[in-house]
Structure formats: structure tokens, C-alpha cells
Amino acid sequence: MLHVRKKLCIGCGSCAQVCPTGAITLLKKAKINLSRCINCHWCVAECPQGAIQEEIPTISELKFEFRKFHREMGQLYIKLSQLESRK
């Protein structure tokens, strides 16, 4: 799992420009949407500050991401079901 070290990030946006899935957004600092990240590590190679690094997630972080993903998939299923019922 990739992680942005906020103290090192200068907000240049290089990482967001090379991300093939658009998983990185930029406000003042880079933020990685882990549900869209495919771990290609292009952002790691591109970052001039070395602010993006691999981080081993905790069990609670993995559970949180799983629940979030499960919710998103449930919402998608509902939307697809609604579209199917209109046919």
C-alpha cells in the first residue's frame, strides 16, 4: 500500500500526472485513493522528494478499506439492478 509522507510532499503534482488510474488528487499535498491505486509505483519513481513510499498496512486499515470497497460495490450493484429493471 502506498502512502504519502505529508512532511516531504511539496504539492508539485508530478505523481498525479503520471498516475494511470487517476488515483492521486492534489489539494495542497498529494492524496492517494487506495481503492483506485493499482500499485504500479510510477508515482514513487516520479516524486522528486521521495514523499511516496510503500507502507505495510495495519489490520484495522485493511478492514477499513475492505468495508469501504464492500459498500462501494453494494452501491454499484443497486445502481445496476435499477438500470436492469428499467429495461
Secondary structure as the mmCIF struct_conf table of DSSP 4:
data_model
#
loop_
_struct_conf.conf_type_id
_struct_conf.id
_struct_conf.beg_label_comp_id
_struct_conf.beg_label_asym_id
_struct_conf.beg_label_seq_id
_struct_conf.end_label_comp_id
_struct_conf.end_label_asym_id
_struct_conf.end_label_seq_id
STRN STRN1 LEU A 2 VAL A 4
TURN_TY1_P TURN_TY1_P1 LYS A 6 LEU A 8
HELX_RH_AL_P HELX_RH_AL_P1 SER A 14 VAL A 18
TURN_TY1_P TURN_TY1_P2 PRO A 20 THR A 21
STRN STRN2 ILE A 24 LEU A 26
BEND BEND1 LEU A 27 LYS A 29
STRN STRN3 ALA A 30 ILE A 32
TURN_TY1_P TURN_TY1_P3 LEU A 34 ARG A 36
HELX_RH_AL_P HELX_RH_AL_P2 TRP A 42 GLU A 46
TURN_TY1_P TURN_TY1_P4 PRO A 48 GLN A 49
STRN STRN4 ILE A 52 GLU A 54
HELX_LH_PP_P HELX_LH_PP_P1 ILE A 56 THR A 58
HELX_RH_AL_P HELX_RH_AL_P3 ILE A 59 ARG A 86
#
